[in-house]
Amino acid sequence: MNLSTANSTRTAFRLAALVCLFAVVSTAVTAAPFTRGDIDLDRQLGMGDAVGTLRFLFTGEDTLPCKAAAVVNTDGAIGMDDGLHTLRHLFLGGAQPHAPFPDSGEDESASPLGCERSLCGG
């Protein structure tokens, strides 16, 4: 490969990287309705939601259709305390998740997380 071809290849890779970066940055997080804590969108807050949040954190399994729903305490990040908050609510009578809960609605927190799917099937 000569120098001209190598420079063209590098330029093409840089351009492709910029296009990908632009696509990621310009993709808006939609305000899809959800119920906080209901990460599997089955319209029920249950132990599976808490376990799914913890599984996401500890295994890296990225199968949450609505990451915003996993942020139960509305601090903007999915953490172990979100799964534990759900378990405390379900089994120890702890505080319920923040709005939108118990009815579905849009996320009014400053969370950058969104929903790939919503309760409406979007």
C-alpha positions in Angstrom: 0.0 0.0 0.0 1.5 3.4 -1.0 1.3 6.5 1.2 -1.6 8.0 -0.8 -3.7 4.9 -0.3 -2.9 4.8 3.4 -3.9 8.4 3.9 -7.1 7.9 2.0 -7.9 4.8 4.1 -7.2 6.8 7.3 -9.4 9.6 6.1 -12.2 7.3 5.3 -12.0 5.7 8.8 -12.0 9.1 10.4 -15.0 10.2 8.4 -16.9 7.0 9.3 -16.1 7.5 13.0 -17.4 11.1 12.8 -20.6 9.9 11.1 -21.1 7.3 13.8 -20.4 9.8 16.6 -22.8 12.3 15.1 -25.5 9.6 14.8 -25.1 8.7 18.5 -25.0 12.4 19.7 -27.9 13.5 17.5 -30.2 10.6 18.6 -32.7 12.2 20.9 -33.9 10.3 24.0 -37.6 10.1 23.5 -40.0 10.7 26.3 -41.7 7.4 26.1 -44.2 6.7 28.9 -43.1 4.1 31.5 -43.7 3.2 35.1 -40.6 3.7 37.3 -39.2 0.4 38.5 -41.0 -1.7 35.8 -37.9 -2.5 33.8 -39.5 -5.3 31.8 -42.6 -3.2 30.9 -45.0 -5.9 32.0 -47.1 -3.2 33.9 -46.3 -4.7 37.3 -43.5 -3.9 39.7 -42.1 -7.2 40.9 -39.1 -9.0 42.2 -38.1 -9.7 38.6 -37.7 -6.0 38.0 -35.3 -5.6 41.0 -33.4 -8.8 39.9 -33.2 -7.5 36.3 -31.7 -4.2 37.5 -29.1 -6.0 39.5 -28.3 -8.5 36.7 -27.8 -5.5 34.3 -25.3 -4.0 36.8 -23.3 -7.1 37.7 -23.3 -9.1 34.4 -23.3 -6.3 31.9 -26.3 -7.9 30.2 -27.7 -4.9 28.3 -31.3 -6.1 27.7 -33.2 -3.4 29.5 -35.9 -2.1 27.1 -36.4 1.0 29.3 -33.3 2.1 31.2 -35.1 5.2 32.6 -37.5 2.8 34.5 -34.5 1.2 36.2 -33.5 4.5 37.9 -35.9 4.1 40.8 -34.4 6.9 43.0 -34.2 9.4 40.1 -30.5 10.2 40.6 -29.9 9.8 36.8 -27.9 6.6 37.0 -28.7 2.9 37.3 -27.2 1.7 40.6 -27.4 -1.1 43.1 -29.5 1.1 45.3 -32.3 1.1 42.6 -32.7 -2.6 42.8 -32.6 -2.5 46.6 -35.1 0.3 46.7 -37.5 -1.8 44.7 -37.0 -4.8 47.0 -37.5 -2.7 50.1 -40.7 -1.3 48.7 -42.0 -4.7 47.7 -41.1 -6.7 50.8 -40.4 -4.3 53.7 -43.0 -1.5 53.0 -40.3 0.9 52.0 -40.9 4.1 50.0 -42.4 3.6 46.6 -40.5 4.6 43.5 -40.6 8.2 42.4 -42.9 9.4 39.7 -44.0 8.1 37.3 -45.3 5.6 39.7 -47.7 3.8 40.2 -49.2 5.0 36.9 -47.1 5.3 33.8 -46.0 8.7 32.5 -43.0 10.6 31.1 -39.7 11.0 32.9 -39.6 14.4 34.6 -36.2 13.9 36.1 -33.0 15.1 34.4 -32.0 11.5 33.5 -30.2 11.1 30.2 -31.6 7.6 30.0 -34.5 6.7 27.8 -36.7 3.9 26.7 -36.1 1.9 23.5 -39.7 0.5 24.0 -42.5 1.9 26.0 -45.7 0.7 27.6 -47.4 1.7 24.4 -45.4 -0.9 22.4 -43.2 1.7 20.7 
